[in-house]
């Protein structure tokens, strides 16, 4: 359920998929997770150009990758992009997860709920933290602006490392009444950072 790659470098798929020990102890709040590939090589370069280089046109290419990855997920009622705190949004100028969700909406016509999930506080950048600190850093960071009574949602983001941010956001959506949340990201880091 966490998408951690197996020793061969790929995640488990299909009927042979077996949860890892960490998922057996504490299952993530989402029903399922899908991603296009591992965050390395050409895929990493594309994500970096999109996210930090401001090449927003790449959003349509990356959304196509999300659409292909999502074939294994149940069809949702709506898409939700991972939100940014307004201060972070002002610094970057755009929200890469929302750009991906918009492009995925354009390709699939699945409604995009742009403002339903909000980031309540501006936390430290996750990239600078280990797995334990990442979880603490996003604890209580999200909220919703309306109830989500019985909705089935895809939570969209660009990269998943430890999953702390996705877990906190998915849990917030479930607490707001969503029936289920599936996580959908472009890339998964090849390994989880040590605790």
N, C-alpha and C positions, 0 to 999 in steps of 0.2 A: 504493500500500500504506500510505502514511502518512496518507491522508485529508486532506491539505492542500487547502483549497478552491481551485477554479480562479478565474480573474479574475471570472467571473460570480457567484461566491459559493457555488457548490455543488461537491461532490466529484464526481469522475468515477465513473460506474456502468456496469455491463453490459459488453457485448462491445467497446464503443468506448473503454473505460478504458485509458489508457496510463500507465505509471509515470512519475513525475517524475524529474528528473535526480538528486536526492538518493537516491531509492530504487534507481535503477539503479546508483549508486556503492556504496551500502550498504543493502541491503534490511533492513527491520525483521524481528525474529525471528518475528513471528506470520504465520500463513498468510493471514489476511484481517482487515480492520478494518471494523466497522460502527458507525454512530452515528445517533441520531435527527435531530439538527439542529445548527445553529451556535449557539454560546454567546453569544446576544444576545437582546434583547427579552424576550418572555414566557417563553421557555424558560430564559433566564438567571435571571429572577426566580423561577421555580419551583425551580430547582436551589439558589439561594441561600436560599430559604425552607426547603427541605428540609435543606440542609447546615448552615447557620448559625442558622436560626430554629427548628430542632428540630421542624419540622412533619413528623414521621415518617409520618403518614398519606399524604403526597404520594408516598411510596415506591411505592405500588401504581400510581399514575398514571404515574410515571416508568418503572416496570418494564414497563408496557404499551407505552410508547414503545420500550423496549429490545427487547421481544418483536417489535414491528413491524420495527424496524431489523434484527433478526437473521435475517429471512427469507432474506437472501442468504448466510448462513453455513451450513456443514455442521453437522448436528446433533451436539452434543458428548456425551461420556460424563458430564461433570459441569461445574458452575459453580464458579469460584473468585473470591472478592471480593478486591479490592486490600486488603492488610492495613495496619493502623496499628501503630506502636510502642505498647507498653502505656502509656507515659507520656503519649503524645498521646491515646490512648483515654480515659485518666482525665480529661484536661483537657476533651475534647469530650463525653464521656459515651456516645457511640455511634460506630460505624463506618458512615459513609454508604454505602460500597461493599458492605459486608456486608448492610445493610438492603435495598439494591437487589437483591442476589443472592438474598436470602431471599424477597422479593416475586416475583422472576422464577421462582424455584423453585415457589412456590405457584401461579403461573399456568401453568407448563409441566410441572411434575413432574420436571424434570431435576434430578438430585441436586446438592446444594450441599455442597462440601467446605469447611467454615468455617475449619478450623484447619490446613490442609495447607501453606499459604504463610504465612510469618511475616516480620515486619519485625525485623531483628536490631538495628538502631540507630535512635535518634531523630535525624533529620537536620533541617536548616533547612527552613522552609516554602518550597516550590517557587515560590510566587507572588512571592517577593521576589528571584528569581534570573533571569539571562538564560539562553539555551539552553545555552551551554557549561557554565556553573556548575550548571545543573539536572542535566546528565548526570554531572558529577563528584559532586554531592551524593548521588545514589542509587547510585553504583557500589558493589557489594557489600552493599547494604542488605538484601537478602532472602535467605531460606533456606527449605528445606522440611523437614518433620518425618517424611516417609515417601517411599519411591520411588513414582513415578507411571507405572510400566511400561506403555508403549503407550497411555496415556489421551489422548483428544481433549478439550480443555478450552476453555471460554469464560472469559476473564479480564475481569471486570466492574469498571467504575469510573464515576464520575459525569462528570468533565470531562477532556478531553485537550487539553493545550496544545502542548508540544514533543514529547510522547511518551516522554520520558526515563524516567519512572517505569514506564510500561507496558512499555517495551523491556527494562528491567532485570528486572522481574518475569517477563515472558514467557521471557526467556533462562534465568532460574533454574528455571522449570518444565520447560523443555526439557532442561536439564542434569540434572534429577532423573528423566528418563526419559519425559516426556510425548511422545507421538507428534506432536502438533500443538497449537498454541495459537492461538485467534482472540481478538482484542481487541474488546470490546463496551462502548461508553460512551454515555451519554445525549447529551452535547454535545461538539462540537469547536470550539476557539476559531477565530474567523474568519481569523486569520493567526498564523504562528509568530513568536515573539520573535526579534529579531536576535541573531546569534552574539556 
